[in-house]
Amino acid sequence: MLAVTALVACAPTEEAPTAAVATALTAAPTVPVAAAATPALSAPTGRSALPVFFSSWSADIDNPAKEALRELAELAKERPSARLRILGYTSPRGTDEANSLLARLRARVVYDFLVAEGVPANRLRRVNRGPTAGMGDLESRRVEVRLDGSGR
């Protein structure tokens, strides 16, 4: 809840999340982003990435993304020496502080989901990347999960 409070406090007034949006950060998922926005991870040879997209000022994982993350968790469990990097991004809208908190929160939500699906925490690494310049708003609001190495 501290992260939600900090996020609300740091957001610019013209784009500040409403109380309903702040509550949604800790409540059930909101209306999901289009299912096509979160593709399944291709067969991992070397390095592969799974993007998970989010609604504006939200850290809720939609159902299609949950399914893709479950598949990734199974793939990771089949490759016990492979590592996963979880990179949190945000849109460039808002303050640097709010974007940093939101990127960190989104990465943490994905991290917690993968741990709950049985991926050992010592194989996961979270990285806060923050705002993504030069990308559209939707493409910027994402977490990328990268499976490094085949692990076999």
C-alpha positions in Angstrom: 0.0 0.0 0.0 3.0 2.3 0.6 3.9 2.1 -3.1 0.4 3.0 -4.1 0.4 6.0 -1.8 3.8 7.1 -3.1 2.7 6.6 -6.7 -0.4 8.8 -6.1 1.7 11.5 -4.4 4.3 11.6 -7.1 2.0 11.6 -10.1 1.5 15.0 -11.9 -1.9 16.5 -11.0 -3.2 16.6 -14.6 -2.5 12.8 -15.0 -2.7 11.7 -11.3 -4.4 8.4 -10.8 -7.7 8.6 -9.2 -8.5 6.9 -5.9 -10.2 4.2 -8.0 -7.1 3.6 -10.0 -4.9 3.6 -6.9 -7.3 1.0 -5.3 -7.1 -1.1 -8.5 -3.4 -1.5 -8.0 -4.2 -3.7 -5.0 -7.6 -5.0 -6.1 -8.8 -7.4 -8.8 -7.6 -6.9 -12.3 -9.3 -4.2 -14.4 -10.5 -4.5 -18.0 -7.7 -6.3 -19.7 -5.5 -4.9 -22.4 -6.2 -6.6 -25.8 -5.2 -10.2 -25.7 -3.0 -9.9 -28.7 -0.8 -7.4 -26.8 0.8 -10.3 -24.8 2.1 -12.9 -27.2 3.3 -16.3 -26.1 7.0 -16.8 -25.7 8.6 -18.5 -28.7 10.9 -21.5 -28.3 13.8 -20.1 -26.2 17.1 -20.5 -28.0 19.7 -18.1 -26.5 17.6 -15.1 -25.4 13.8 -14.7 -25.6 11.5 -12.0 -24.2 7.9 -12.0 -23.1 6.3 -8.5 -23.0 3.5 -8.0 -20.5 1.5 -4.9 -21.1 -0.4 -2.8 -18.5 -3.2 -0.2 -18.5 -2.3 3.3 -17.7 -1.3 3.8 -14.0 -2.0 0.1 -13.3 0.1 -2.9 -12.2 -2.7 -5.4 -12.8 -1.8 -8.5 -14.9 -4.6 -9.3 -17.3 -5.8 -12.9 -18.0 -4.0 -13.4 -21.3 -0.7 -12.2 -19.7 -1.3 -14.5 -16.8 -1.6 -17.5 -19.1 1.6 -16.5 -21.0 3.4 -16.1 -17.7 2.2 -19.6 -16.6 3.6 -21.0 -19.9 6.9 -19.2 -19.2 7.0 -20.5 -15.7 6.7 -24.0 -17.0 9.4 -23.4 -19.6 11.7 -22.0 -16.9 11.1 -25.0 -14.6 12.0 -27.3 -17.5 15.3 -25.4 -17.8 16.7 -25.3 -14.3 19.9 -23.4 -15.0 18.2 -20.7 -17.1 17.8 -17.3 -15.4 14.9 -14.8 -15.9 15.3 -11.0 -16.0 12.2 -9.0 -15.3 12.5 -5.5 -16.7 9.9 -2.9 -15.7 9.1 0.0 -18.0 6.6 2.9 -18.0 5.3 5.5 -20.4 7.1 8.8 -20.4 4.0 10.6 -19.0 4.2 11.5 -15.4 7.0 12.4 -13.1 10.3 10.5 -12.9 9.5 9.5 -9.4 6.0 8.2 -10.2 7.3 6.3 -13.2 10.1 4.7 -11.3 7.7 3.5 -8.6 5.3 2.2 -11.1 8.0 0.4 -13.1 9.3 -1.2 -9.9 5.8 -2.2 -8.8 5.0 -3.8 -12.2 8.2 -5.7 -12.2 7.5 -6.9 -8.6 3.9 -8.0 -9.5 5.3 -10.2 -12.4 8.1 -11.5 -10.1 5.6 -12.5 -7.4 3.4 -14.2 -10.0 6.3 -16.3 -11.3 7.4 -17.2 -7.8 3.8 -18.3 -7.1 3.9 -20.4 -10.2 6.9 -22.3 -8.9 9.9 -20.5 -10.4 12.6 -20.3 -7.7 13.2 -16.7 -6.6 17.0 -17.1 -6.8 16.6 -17.5 -10.6 14.8 -14.2 -11.0 16.3 -10.7 -11.2 14.2 -7.5 -11.3 15.5 -4.4 -13.1 13.7 -1.0 -13.1 14.1 0.6 -16.5 11.5 3.4 -16.0 10.2 5.5 -19.0 10.8 4.4 -22.5 11.5 7.3 -24.9 10.4 7.0 -28.5 7.7 4.4 -28.0 4.0 4.7 -28.0 2.2 4.9 -24.7 0.9 1.3 -24.7 4.2 -0.2 -25.8 6.0 1.7 -23.0 3.7 0.4 -20.3 5.2 -3.0 -20.0 7.4 -5.5 -18.2 9.7 -7.7 -20.3 10.6 -11.1 -19.0 13.7 -12.4 -20.6 14.7 -16.0 -20.4 18.5 -16.1 -20.7 20.2 -19.3 -21.9 18.6 -22.6 -22.8 19.3 -24.0 -19.3 19.4 -27.6 -20.5 
